[in-house]
Amino acid sequence: MTNLASVRPRLYVDSAEVDRVASLLNAGLVHGVTTNPTILARGGKVAGDIPELYARWESEGAREIFFQTWGGDTAAYLRNAEALIALGERVVVKVPATAAGFAAARWLAAQGVTVLVTAVYSVAQALTCATLGVAYIAPYLGRMRDAGMDGDGLISAMQAVCAGTDTNVLAASLRSAADIVALRLADVPYFTAAPSVIEEMLFHAVSETSAAEFDAEMARLSVPLVP
């Protein structure tokens, strides 16, 4: 395993709910925003909304903004990727982990494009991504578990085969704060989750009680901070 202290972890928000994303970006709690066609549809967005989403999230401080190319074959993936790349320097192009997708990812990475290969379900796929030099892979923990796979073990192994390369694991389909903590303890550096899961990361009942007690005590002291 790598040294946990050697890589600063990052949180990303996986959503196209613009107001909830805005609150996390404006608070500086997430590094960027990840989307895919399902996320866009769930947020009531279509492909034509992508430029507006990029501009808004960039203005709100997102340092990376992920959109997925489409088309089903390598040529179409590359053609649509060009339109995404033209949005701005903070775009990360997502490409599916298929034979056509790997070919597109290889070409894009060779051109210096920041690429994420998404829906990675095997360690062999992760290793292939590392050989291509893509920036990120996205294994889907929740979907792995739904399919009866050992998602935690697989993602840990993916992290091991990518360690020391230019390819980073960005774990997705994370359904609880505990999922994120467990994967971080397996050295996974980057995580994307729905706004509710990011918000869960910030909460503990005892913290809330303690804060309320502190505020109540300060109110009783009635000492102004400024004369």
C-alpha positions as CSV (number, residue, x, y, z in Angstrom):
1,M,0.0,0.0,0.0
2,T,1.0,3.6,-0.5
3,N,1.4,6.1,2.3
4,L,-2.0,7.6,3.0
5,A,-0.3,10.9,3.8
6,S,1.3,11.0,0.4
7,V,-1.9,11.9,-1.5
8,R,-4.3,14.5,-0.4
9,P,-7.8,13.0,-0.9
10,R,-10.5,14.8,-2.9
11,L,-14.2,14.8,-2.8
12,Y,-16.3,15.4,-5.9
13,V,-20.1,15.8,-6.1
14,D,-21.9,13.5,-8.6
15,S,-25.0,15.5,-9.6
16,A,-26.6,17.8,-12.0
17,E,-28.9,19.4,-9.3
18,V,-27.4,22.8,-9.9
19,D,-28.5,24.4,-6.6
20,R,-27.2,21.6,-4.4
21,V,-24.0,21.5,-6.4
22,A,-23.6,25.2,-6.1
23,S,-23.9,25.1,-2.3
24,L,-21.0,22.6,-2.1
25,L,-18.8,24.4,-4.6
26,N,-19.4,27.8,-3.0
27,A,-18.4,26.4,0.4
28,G,-15.3,24.9,-1.1
29,L,-16.2,21.4,0.1
30,V,-15.7,19.6,-3.2
31,H,-12.9,19.7,-5.8
32,G,-15.3,19.4,-8.8
33,V,-18.4,18.0,-10.3
34,T,-18.9,14.6,-12.0
35,T,-21.8,13.7,-14.3
36,N,-22.8,11.0,-16.7
37,P,-25.9,10.7,-19.0
38,T,-27.9,9.1,-16.2
39,I,-27.0,11.9,-13.8
40,L,-27.9,14.6,-16.4
41,A,-31.3,12.9,-17.1
42,R,-32.0,12.7,-13.3
43,G,-31.3,16.4,-13.0
44,G,-33.7,17.2,-15.9
45,K,-30.8,18.1,-18.2
46,V,-30.1,17.3,-21.9
47,A,-27.0,17.4,-24.0
48,G,-27.8,21.0,-25.0
49,D,-27.5,22.1,-21.3
50,I,-23.9,21.0,-21.0
51,P,-22.2,24.3,-22.0
52,E,-24.4,26.2,-19.5
53,L,-23.6,23.7,-16.7
54,Y,-19.9,24.0,-17.5
55,A,-20.0,27.8,-17.4
56,R,-21.9,27.9,-14.1
57,W,-19.8,25.3,-12.3
58,E,-16.6,26.9,-13.5
59,S,-17.8,30.3,-12.2
60,E,-18.6,28.6,-8.8
61,G,-15.1,27.3,-8.4
62,A,-15.1,23.7,-9.7
63,R,-11.5,22.8,-10.6
64,E,-12.6,19.8,-12.7
65,I,-15.9,19.2,-14.5
66,F,-16.6,15.7,-15.9
67,F,-18.8,15.0,-18.9
68,Q,-19.2,11.7,-20.7
69,T,-18.7,11.4,-24.4
70,W,-21.1,9.2,-26.4
71,G,-21.8,7.5,-29.7
72,G,-21.0,3.8,-29.3
73,D,-17.9,3.6,-31.5
74,T,-14.4,5.1,-31.3
75,A,-15.0,7.7,-34.0
76,A,-18.2,9.0,-32.4
77,Y,-16.6,9.1,-29.0
78,L,-13.7,11.2,-30.3
79,R,-16.0,13.5,-32.3
80,N,-18.2,14.2,-29.3
81,A,-15.2,14.5,-27.0
82,E,-13.9,17.3,-29.2
83,A,-17.1,19.3,-28.5
84,L,-16.6,18.7,-24.7
85,I,-12.9,19.7,-24.8
86,A,-13.9,23.0,-26.5
87,L,-15.9,24.0,-23.4
88,G,-12.7,24.9,-21.5
89,E,-9.6,23.7,-19.7
90,R,-11.4,22.3,-16.7
91,V,-13.3,19.6,-18.7
92,V,-12.5,16.0,-18.0
93,V,-13.7,13.6,-20.7
94,K,-15.3,10.4,-19.5
95,V,-15.1,7.4,-21.8
96,P,-16.8,4.0,-21.1
97,A,-14.6,0.9,-20.4
98,T,-15.4,-0.8,-23.7
99,A,-13.1,-1.8,-26.5
100,A,-14.1,1.3,-28.5
101,G,-13.8,3.4,-25.4
102,F,-10.3,2.2,-24.6
103,A,-9.2,3.1,-28.1
104,A,-10.7,6.6,-27.8
105,A,-9.2,7.0,-24.3
106,R,-5.7,6.1,-25.6
107,W,-5.9,8.6,-28.4
108,L,-7.2,11.4,-26.2
109,A,-4.7,10.8,-23.4
110,A,-1.9,10.9,-26.0
111,Q,-3.1,14.3,-27.0
112,G,-2.8,15.5,-23.4
113,V,-6.6,15.4,-22.7
114,T,-7.6,14.7,-19.1
115,V,-9.5,11.4,-19.4
116,L,-11.5,9.3,-17.0
117,V,-12.5,5.7,-18.0
118,T,-15.8,5.1,-16.4
119,A,-17.7,1.9,-15.4
120,V,-14.5,0.0,-14.6
121,Y,-15.5,-3.4,-13.1
122,S,-12.4,-5.5,-13.3
123,V,-8.8,-5.2,-12.1
124,A,-7.7,-6.1,-15.7
125,Q,-9.6,-3.1,-17.0
126,A,-7.9,-0.9,-14.4
127,L,-4.5,-2.2,-15.3
128,T,-5.2,-1.5,-19.0
129,C,-6.1,2.1,-18.1
130,A,-2.8,2.5,-16.3
131,T,-1.0,1.3,-19.4
132,L,-2.8,3.9,-21.4
133,G,-1.9,6.7,-19.1
134,V,-5.4,8.0,-18.5
135,A,-5.8,10.3,-15.5
136,Y,-8.7,8.6,-13.8
137,I,-10.7,5.4,-13.6
138,A,-14.2,5.2,-12.0
139,P,-15.2,1.9,-10.5
140,Y,-18.8,1.8,-9.2
141,L,-18.8,0.4,-5.7
142,G,-22.6,0.3,-5.2
143,R,-23.3,-1.3,-8.5
144,M,-20.6,-3.9,-7.9
145,R,-22.3,-4.9,-4.7
146,D,-25.7,-4.9,-6.4
147,A,-24.2,-7.4,-8.9
148,G,-22.9,-9.7,-6.0
149,M,-19.3,-8.6,-6.6
150,D,-16.7,-7.9,-3.8
151,G,-16.6,-4.2,-4.7
152,D,-14.4,-3.2,-1.8
153,G,-11.8,-5.9,-2.6
154,L,-11.9,-5.2,-6.3
155,I,-11.4,-1.4,-5.9
156,S,-8.6,-2.0,-3.4
157,A,-6.9,-4.3,-6.0
158,M,-7.4,-1.6,-8.7
159,Q,-5.7,0.9,-6.5
160,A,-2.8,-1.5,-6.0
161,V,-2.3,-2.0,-9.8
162,C,-2.6,1.8,-10.4
163,A,-0.3,2.8,-7.6
164,G,2.9,4.5,-8.9
165,T,1.3,5.2,-12.3
166,D,-0.3,8.3,-13.8
167,T,-3.8,6.7,-13.3
168,N,-5.8,7.5,-10.2
169,V,-8.8,5.7,-8.8
170,L,-11.9,8.0,-8.5
171,A,-14.4,5.7,-6.7
172,A,-18.1,6.2,-7.7
173,S,-21.5,4.9,-6.7
174,L,-20.7,5.6,-3.1
175,R,-23.8,5.4,-1.0
176,S,-22.6,6.4,2.5
177,A,-19.8,8.3,4.3
178,A,-18.7,4.9,5.6
179,D,-18.1,3.7,2.0
180,I,-15.7,6.6,1.5
181,V,-13.8,6.1,4.7
182,A,-13.4,2.4,4.1
183,L,-12.0,3.0,0.6
184,R,-9.7,5.7,1.8
185,L,-8.2,3.2,4.3
186,A,-7.5,1.1,1.3
187,D,-5.4,4.0,-0.1
188,V,-8.0,5.1,-2.7
189,P,-7.5,8.9,-3.1
190,Y,-10.5,10.3,-4.9
191,F,-14.3,9.9,-4.4
192,T,-17.4,11.2,-6.0
193,A,-20.9,10.9,-4.5
194,A,-24.3,12.4,-4.4
195,P,-24.9,15.6,-2.5
196,S,-26.6,13.8,0.3
197,V,-23.5,11.6,0.9
198,I,-21.2,14.6,0.8
199,E,-23.4,16.3,3.4
200,E,-23.4,13.1,5.5
201,M,-19.6,13.4,5.6
202,L,-20.0,16.7,7.5
203,F,-22.5,15.5,10.2
204,H,-22.2,13.8,13.5
205,A,-24.9,14.1,16.2
206,V,-22.5,14.7,19.0
207,S,-20.8,17.5,17.0
208,E,-24.2,19.2,16.5
209,T,-25.0,18.9,20.2
210,S,-21.6,20.2,21.2
211,A,-21.9,23.2,18.9
212,A,-25.3,24.0,20.2
213,E,-24.0,23.8,23.8
214,F,-21.1,26.2,22.9
215,D,-23.4,28.7,21.3
216,A,-25.8,28.6,24.3
217,E,-22.9,29.1,26.7
218,M,-21.6,32.1,24.7
219,A,-25.1,33.6,24.7
220,R,-25.1,33.3,28.5
221,L,-21.7,35.0,28.8
222,S,-23.0,37.9,26.7
223,V,-19.5,39.1,25.9
224,P,-19.3,41.0,22.5
225,L,-16.4,40.1,20.3
226,V,-16.0,43.7,19.3
227,P,-16.3,46.5,21.9
